[in-house]
Amino acid sequence: MILIICTTRDPHRQAEALRAALGVTLRGARVEVAVTLPLLTPLAQRAADTLCSFGHVIGVDPAEAIDRATAVEVWT
């Protein structure tokens, strides 16, 4: 599993991080995203909804998820 940690409160950067998480799934990877909720833009919400519809997890606790991760990507 790849853990994406998104700590930014910049709306565009947050949306970019979630879109990047979608991109990671195109290689067949399982993704969990640690992001501060609520999501700040409709684009971020659509990306999160798409990830969830494919069975990926949004809003995980990074301290808990890091033990399961094979790789971590951080967006600040």
C-alpha positions as CSV (number, residue, x, y, z in Angstrom):
1,M,0.0,0.0,0.0
2,I,1.2,3.5,-0.8
3,L,0.3,6.2,1.8
4,I,-0.3,9.7,0.5
5,I,0.0,12.3,3.3
6,C,-1.5,15.7,2.4
7,T,-1.0,18.3,5.1
8,T,-1.4,21.4,2.9
9,R,-4.4,23.7,3.4
10,D,-3.9,25.2,-0.1
11,P,-7.0,24.2,-2.0
12,H,-5.2,23.7,-5.3
13,R,-2.3,21.7,-3.8
14,Q,-4.8,19.5,-1.9
15,A,-6.6,18.7,-5.1
16,E,-3.3,18.0,-6.9
17,A,-2.3,15.6,-4.2
18,L,-5.6,13.7,-4.5
19,R,-5.3,13.6,-8.3
20,A,-1.7,12.3,-7.9
21,A,-3.1,9.5,-5.7
22,L,-5.5,8.6,-8.5
23,G,-2.5,8.4,-10.8
24,V,-0.7,6.0,-8.5
25,T,-3.6,3.7,-8.7
26,L,-3.2,3.4,-12.5
27,R,-0.1,1.3,-11.8
28,G,-2.3,-1.1,-9.8
29,A,-1.2,0.1,-6.4
30,R,-3.4,0.2,-3.4
31,V,-3.6,3.8,-1.9
32,E,-4.6,5.2,1.4
33,V,-4.7,9.0,1.8
34,A,-4.2,11.0,5.0
35,V,-5.7,14.4,4.4
36,T,-7.2,17.1,6.6
37,L,-10.9,17.1,6.1
38,P,-13.0,18.8,4.8
39,L,-11.8,18.7,1.3
40,L,-11.4,22.3,0.0
41,T,-12.5,22.1,-3.7
42,P,-15.0,20.2,-5.8
43,L,-12.0,18.7,-7.8
44,A,-10.5,17.3,-4.6
45,Q,-13.9,15.9,-3.6
46,R,-14.3,14.2,-7.0
47,A,-10.9,12.7,-6.8
48,A,-11.6,11.4,-3.3
49,D,-15.0,10.0,-4.3
50,T,-13.3,8.2,-7.3
51,L,-10.7,6.8,-5.0
52,C,-13.3,5.6,-2.6
53,S,-15.4,4.0,-5.4
54,F,-12.4,1.9,-6.3
55,G,-11.9,0.8,-2.7
56,H,-9.1,3.1,-1.6
57,V,-9.3,4.8,1.8
58,I,-9.4,8.6,2.4
59,G,-8.9,10.3,5.7
60,V,-6.7,7.7,7.4
61,D,-4.7,8.5,10.5
62,P,-1.1,8.7,9.1
63,A,0.4,7.4,12.4
64,E,-1.7,4.3,12.1
65,A,-1.3,3.8,8.3
66,I,2.4,4.3,8.1
67,D,3.0,0.8,9.5
68,R,1.1,-0.7,6.6
69,A,2.8,1.4,3.9
70,T,5.4,0.2,1.5
71,A,6.0,3.7,0.4
72,V,5.0,7.2,1.6
73,E,4.5,10.4,-0.4
74,V,4.0,13.7,1.4
75,W,2.4,16.8,0.1
76,T,2.9,20.0,2.1
